[in-house]
Amino acid sequence: MTVALHGAGVHLGGRWIFRNLNFTVAPGRSLAILGPNGRGKTTALHALLGFQSLAEGRRDAPERVGYVPQLLASHAPYALRDVVVMGRCARIGLFGQPKSEDYRAADAAMERIGIADLATKPFDRLSGGERQMGLLARALATGAKLLVLDEPGSALDLKNQGRLLRLLHELRRSRTMTIVFTTHDPNHALFAADEALLLLADAPAVLGSVETALSESQLSRLYDVPMHHLRLPDGVGGAVPVIVPHHHGPGEQRS
């Protein structure tokens, strides 16, 4: 089904977090949501998922969703495999027990993410990045057609960021899942999304293809930092586009 927010508004603490927010993600497409801190990226995801009530507007989303939060703190001594199989709870039922097919789905998800070697490790003993990859496996194990991720790369080192991005890119190319994710890094959106939604501070949100929405002028306006498009060698004779911020003024040098 199509995933969308229509004229959505959230009012919290005596102020509007956002109003008249509109976006639609067609089946099999991927949307990246970008914005500075405090602009409502996570709130928009929660509104889409039904975790946050809307003061105005409406949402369209399926009941079953693979969701990856920014961070899940847990002091329960569950093995990672058990945490991943919890993603099957909607299929198992409230008083049911996981069956062999549920564990097979969990094992397949961990294998796909590349963390099968962590299956028996206690979740509360894993690093933040390992937990994040485990939560991604849990989301895949749901079998849901919608994958929603809140800044999924924020706790990951560069190697695991690459692993995450390759998976999102693969899912996008296969068109088997609809994907919505937030990020602070426009390069993640450029690599793994079809469309981008920019939550500007004092103007209506900008929605468009990654090629048009992630322009130098729009990104510079979004982050209040000069942003530039470059092309870097891809190692096989071609070039790949990248977006870099310019944090130093003219004539300034690092000390």
C-alpha positions as CSV (number, residue, x, y, z in Angstrom):
1,M,0.0,0.0,0.0
2,T,1.0,3.7,-0.3
3,V,2.5,5.2,2.8
4,A,1.7,8.9,3.5
5,L,1.0,11.8,5.8
6,H,-1.7,14.2,4.5
7,G,-1.8,17.7,5.9
8,A,-0.3,16.4,9.1
9,G,0.4,18.6,12.2
10,V,1.7,17.8,15.6
11,H,1.3,20.2,18.6
12,L,3.4,19.5,21.7
13,G,4.5,21.6,24.6
14,G,2.5,24.6,23.5
15,R,4.0,24.8,20.0
16,W,3.6,23.2,16.6
17,I,6.4,20.8,15.8
18,F,5.2,20.9,12.2
19,R,2.0,21.7,10.3
20,N,0.6,20.8,6.9
21,L,3.3,18.1,6.3
22,N,2.6,16.1,3.2
23,F,4.4,13.2,1.6
24,T,3.5,10.0,-0.2
25,V,5.8,7.0,-0.7
26,A,4.7,4.6,-3.4
27,P,5.1,0.9,-2.9
28,G,8.7,-0.2,-3.4
29,R,10.1,3.4,-3.2
30,S,12.4,4.9,-0.6
31,L,12.1,8.2,1.1
32,A,14.8,10.0,3.2
33,I,13.8,12.7,5.7
34,L,16.5,15.3,6.5
35,G,16.6,18.3,8.8
36,P,18.5,19.9,11.6
37,N,18.1,18.9,15.2
38,G,14.7,19.7,16.6
39,R,12.8,20.0,13.3
40,G,10.6,17.0,13.9
41,K,12.2,14.1,11.9
42,T,11.6,11.5,14.6
43,T,8.2,13.0,15.4
44,A,7.2,12.7,11.7
45,L,8.2,9.0,11.8
46,H,6.2,8.5,15.0
47,A,3.2,10.2,13.5
48,L,3.5,7.9,10.4
49,L,3.7,4.8,12.7
50,G,0.8,6.0,14.9
51,F,3.0,6.4,18.0
52,Q,2.3,10.1,18.0
53,S,-1.2,11.4,17.6
54,L,-1.9,14.1,15.0
55,A,-3.5,17.4,15.9
56,E,-4.5,17.7,12.3
57,G,-4.3,15.7,9.1
58,R,-4.2,11.9,8.7
59,R,-1.8,9.1,8.0
60,D,-1.8,6.0,5.7
61,A,0.4,3.1,6.8
62,P,0.0,-0.7,7.1
63,E,-0.5,-2.3,10.5
64,R,2.7,-4.4,10.2
65,V,5.9,-2.4,10.0
66,G,9.6,-3.2,10.4
67,Y,10.7,-0.4,12.7
68,V,14.3,0.5,13.7
69,P,14.5,3.2,16.5
70,Q,17.5,5.3,17.2
71,L,18.4,3.3,20.3
72,L,16.9,0.5,22.4
73,A,18.3,0.3,25.9
74,S,17.8,-3.1,27.5
75,H,19.0,-4.7,30.7
76,A,17.2,-8.0,30.1
77,P,19.6,-10.9,29.5
78,Y,18.1,-11.9,26.1
79,A,20.3,-13.3,23.5
80,L,20.4,-11.3,20.2
81,R,18.6,-14.2,18.4
82,D,15.7,-13.9,20.9
83,V,15.5,-10.1,20.4
84,V,15.4,-10.6,16.6
85,V,12.7,-13.3,16.8
86,M,10.6,-10.8,18.8
87,G,10.1,-9.1,15.5
88,R,7.8,-12.0,14.7
89,C,5.4,-11.3,17.6
90,A,2.7,-10.0,15.3
91,R,2.6,-13.3,13.5
92,I,3.1,-15.4,16.7
93,G,0.3,-13.8,18.7
94,L,0.1,-12.6,22.3
95,F,0.3,-16.0,24.0
96,G,2.0,-18.0,21.2
97,Q,5.5,-19.4,21.2
98,P,8.0,-18.9,18.3
99,K,8.0,-21.8,15.9
100,S,10.9,-23.2,13.8
101,E,9.9,-21.0,10.9
102,D,10.2,-17.9,13.2
103,Y,13.7,-18.8,14.2
104,R,14.6,-19.5,10.5
105,A,13.3,-16.0,9.6
106,A,15.4,-14.5,12.5
107,D,18.5,-16.5,11.4
108,A,18.1,-15.4,7.8
109,A,17.8,-11.8,8.8
110,M,20.9,-11.9,10.9
111,E,22.8,-13.7,8.1
112,R,21.7,-11.0,5.7
113,I,22.9,-8.2,8.0
114,G,26.2,-10.1,8.6
115,I,25.8,-10.5,12.4
116,A,25.0,-14.3,12.6
117,D,28.1,-14.7,14.8
118,L,26.5,-12.5,17.5
119,A,23.3,-14.6,17.7
120,T,24.0,-16.1,21.1
121,K,25.5,-12.9,22.6
122,P,23.5,-11.1,25.3
123,F,21.8,-8.1,23.8
124,D,22.7,-5.9,26.8
125,R,26.4,-6.7,26.4
126,L,26.6,-5.7,22.7
127,S,28.0,-2.3,21.6
128,G,25.6,0.4,20.5
129,G,26.4,-0.3,16.8
130,E,25.9,-4.1,17.3
131,R,22.5,-3.4,18.9
132,Q,21.6,-1.2,16.0
133,M,22.4,-3.9,13.5
134,G,20.4,-6.4,15.6
135,L,17.4,-4.1,15.5
136,L,17.7,-3.9,11.8
137,A,17.7,-7.7,11.6
138,R,14.6,-7.7,13.9
139,A,12.8,-5.3,11.5
140,L,13.6,-7.5,8.5
141,A,12.5,-10.6,10.4
142,T,9.0,-9.2,10.7
143,G,8.4,-9.8,7.0
144,A,6.7,-6.4,6.8
145,K,6.5,-4.6,3.5
146,L,7.3,-1.2,5.1
147,L,10.7,-0.5,6.8
148,V,10.9,2.6,8.9
149,L,14.3,3.6,10.3
150,D,15.2,6.5,12.6
151,E,18.7,7.7,12.0
152,P,19.9,4.1,11.5
153,G,23.5,5.0,10.9
154,S,24.0,7.3,13.9
155,A,25.6,4.7,16.2
156,L,27.5,2.8,13.4
157,D,31.1,2.9,12.5
158,L,32.1,3.5,8.9
159,K,32.2,-0.2,8.0
160,N,28.8,-0.9,9.4
161,Q,27.4,2.3,7.9
162,G,28.5,0.9,4.5
163,R,26.9,-2.5,5.3
164,L,23.6,-0.7,6.2
165,L,23.7,1.5,3.1
166,R,24.3,-1.4,0.8
167,L,21.4,-3.2,2.3
168,L,19.0,-0.2,1.9
169,H,20.3,0.2,-1.7
170,E,19.7,-3.4,-2.4
171,L,16.2,-3.3,-1.0
172,R,15.5,-0.1,-3.0
173,R,16.7,-1.7,-6.2
174,S,14.7,-4.9,-5.7
175,R,11.5,-2.8,-5.0
176,T,10.4,-5.5,-2.5
177,M,9.9,-3.0,0.4
178,T,8.8,0.5,1.0
179,I,11.4,2.4,3.0
180,V,11.3,5.6,5.1
181,F,14.3,6.7,7.0
182,T,15.7,9.8,8.7
183,T,19.3,10.9,8.5
184,H,21.6,13.8,9.1
185,D,23.9,12.7,6.2
186,P,22.7,13.7,2.7
187,N,25.1,11.2,1.3
188,H,23.0,8.4,2.8
189,A,19.9,9.8,1.2
190,L,21.8,10.2,-2.1
191,F,22.9,6.5,-2.0
192,A,19.8,4.8,-0.7
193,A,16.7,6.9,-1.4
194,D,14.5,7.8,-4.4
195,E,13.0,10.9,-2.9
196,A,14.1,13.3,-0.1
197,L,12.0,15.4,2.3
198,L,13.7,18.4,3.7
199,L,12.2,19.8,7.0
200,L,13.2,23.5,6.7
201,A,13.2,25.7,9.8
202,D,11.1,28.7,8.6
203,A,9.6,27.5,5.3
204,P,7.4,24.7,4.0
205,A,9.1,21.3,3.7
206,V,10.7,20.5,0.3
207,L,9.9,17.2,-1.3
208,G,11.4,15.9,-4.5
209,S,13.7,13.4,-6.1
210,V,17.1,13.2,-4.4
211,E,18.6,14.8,-7.5
212,T,16.5,17.9,-7.2
213,A,15.8,18.1,-3.4
214,L,19.5,17.7,-2.5
215,S,20.8,20.6,-4.4
216,E,23.6,22.7,-3.0
217,S,21.3,25.7,-2.4
218,Q,18.6,23.6,-0.7
219,L,21.0,21.8,1.6
220,S,22.9,25.0,2.5
221,R,19.6,26.5,3.5
222,L,18.6,23.4,5.4
223,Y,21.7,23.2,7.6
224,D,22.9,26.8,7.4
225,V,26.3,25.5,6.2
226,P,27.7,25.8,2.7
227,M,27.3,22.5,0.9
228,H,29.0,21.3,-2.3
229,H,28.5,18.5,-4.8
230,L,31.6,16.7,-5.8
231,R,32.4,13.5,-7.8
232,L,35.0,11.1,-6.5
233,P,36.6,8.1,-8.3
234,D,34.7,4.8,-7.7
235,G,37.8,2.7,-8.2
236,V,36.6,1.1,-11.4
237,G,37.1,3.9,-13.8
238,G,34.0,5.9,-13.0
239,A,32.9,8.5,-10.5
240,V,30.3,8.7,-7.7
241,P,28.5,11.9,-6.5
242,V,29.1,13.0,-2.9
243,I,28.0,16.0,-0.9
244,V,30.4,17.7,1.5
245,P,29.9,20.7,4.0
246,H,32.3,23.6,4.0
247,H,33.0,24.4,7.6
248,H,35.9,26.9,7.1
249,G,35.5,30.4,5.8
250,P,37.5,31.8,2.8
251,G,41.2,31.9,3.7
252,E,40.8,30.0,6.9
253,Q,43.1,27.1,7.7
254,R,43.1,24.4,10.3
255,S,45.5,25.2,13.2
